[in-house]
């Protein structure tokens, strides 16, 4: 079966599913394989639950006439998504970066949805499976699409660009993330820069943070550039106020206003300004942008401000790397409060730099004057510090239940694998 023929079936049954447990009537089931599972084995079950067709790549599981045998299910899924993208005559914005890409994607979605029928990556489904699934959820009524692209190896962003073909792109930043796969900060920039490479060759447009000199260098020879930042940019804004929640003052001519966000930390300023830049470019007025950004409520353990009992909690436990950790600690240090606590989980995928980076983080906490610090995870086991250490978040939870924290501002942060959100139960 050709991709065009498969696409005709998709147009008749435009709902794709890769998890047989979530099958709904009329879905097309793609039997993906993983390190510990073989989706082909669940094709029959998917059909019994109501799937219209099952795409498989092992003949043993293609006995039913509704099973479509292909050479490789994942490759077929990606080809189908690429073909679907080619039929869409709408702006597609690609977003990547070390920190803040999911929050930026959510802010852009909030702003663009105020005027356009906007489809965007759900959650952080930003990998080799998530990108095609996101594209295949875009319906004929779409007016705008935002595709988040995550990566931990060089070449991944380029592969996603071949599928999604974005005409617009945004790199939030390039920090010390996934060093195990990228090898160095130079490797991070090369990998994230694959989005710029695509736009350079296709004549696309970038939305660029003018405060980051390395992005200026990376974006050379791209004629279409819309800039944002704290100075020397088309969209200029500054962090204002002294509260824990970010307030932004827009200073660009014709856009002068203040935006009171529900995001914690001045480190979210570039994310907000990126949303302003994109919204302005697509002819959304500043009052609508302001309203959309002020109504956006962060979730999923990202830059959340929670009040539990007599404590105020900053929950940012979905992702962590040296760059985001530094910003988070500096932000807490700037908050006016007598009683502050750091509950820090280990940073994952740091490779050979792991021990040095975890030591640097412990040193930074000490340098900033934090006294109430709990470090969690094996990665901290060999670091030198005077703080409390536990191997797991479950041990931290038990400790906090026995030694409750009161009347404090608490930062809970760590990589997803550290499961630091677990400790919320103690508050």
HELIX and SHEET records of a PDB file:
HELIX    1   1 UNK A    3  UNK A   12  1                                  10    
HELIX    2   2 UNK A   20  UNK A   22  5                                   3    
HELIX    3   3 UNK A   39  UNK A   42  5                                   4    
HELIX    4   4 UNK A   43  UNK A   48  1                                   6    
HELIX    5   5 UNK A   59  UNK A   61  5                                   3    
HELIX    6   6 UNK A   73  UNK A   86  1                                  14    
HELIX    7   7 UNK A  101  UNK A  113  1                                  13    
HELIX    8   8 UNK A  130  UNK A  136  1                                   7    
HELIX    9   9 UNK A  156  UNK A  164  1                                   9    
HELIX   10  10 UNK A  179  UNK A  182  1                                   4    
HELIX   11  11 UNK A  185  UNK A  202  1                                  18    
HELIX   12  12 UNK A  213  UNK A  218  1                                   6    
HELIX   13  13 UNK A  266  UNK A  268  5                                   3    
HELIX   14  14 UNK A  269  UNK A  281  1                                  13    
HELIX   15  15 UNK A  286  UNK A  295  1                                  10    
HELIX   16  16 UNK A  322  UNK A  334  1                                  13    
HELIX   17  17 UNK A  351  UNK A  353  5                                   3    
HELIX   18  18 UNK A  354  UNK A  367  1                                  14    
HELIX   19  19 UNK A  378  UNK A  380  5                                   3    
HELIX   20  20 UNK A  393  UNK A  402  1                                  10    
HELIX   21  21 UNK A  416  UNK A  418  5                                   3    
HELIX   22  22 UNK A  420  UNK A  426  5                                   7    
SHEET    1   A 4 UNK A  16  UNK A  17  0                                        
SHEET    2   A 4 UNK A  28  UNK A  30  1                                        
SHEET    3   A 4 UNK A  53  UNK A  56  1                                        
SHEET    4   A 4 UNK A  67  UNK A  69  1                                        
SHEET    1   B 2 UNK A  33  UNK A  34  0                                        
SHEET    2   B 2 UNK A  37  UNK A  38 -1                                        
SHEET    1   C 9 UNK A 118  UNK A 120  0                                        
SHEET    2   C 9 UNK A 144  UNK A 148  1                                        
SHEET    3   C 9 UNK A  91  UNK A  96  1                                        
SHEET    4   C 9 UNK A 168  UNK A 171  1                                        
SHEET    5   C 9 UNK A 205  UNK A 209  1                                        
SHEET    6   C 9 UNK A 224  UNK A 229  1                                        
SHEET    7   C 9 UNK A 235  UNK A 240  1                                        
SHEET    8   C 9 UNK A 245  UNK A 250 -1                                        
SHEET    9   C 9 UNK A 257  UNK A 264 -1                                        
SHEET    1   D 6 UNK A 304  UNK A 308  0                                        
SHEET    2   D 6 UNK A 311  UNK A 316 -1                                        
SHEET    3   D 6 UNK A 409  UNK A 413  1                                        
SHEET    4   D 6 UNK A 340  UNK A 345  1                                        
SHEET    5   D 6 UNK A 372  UNK A 376  1                                        
SHEET    6   D 6 UNK A 388  UNK A 390  1                                        
END                                                                             
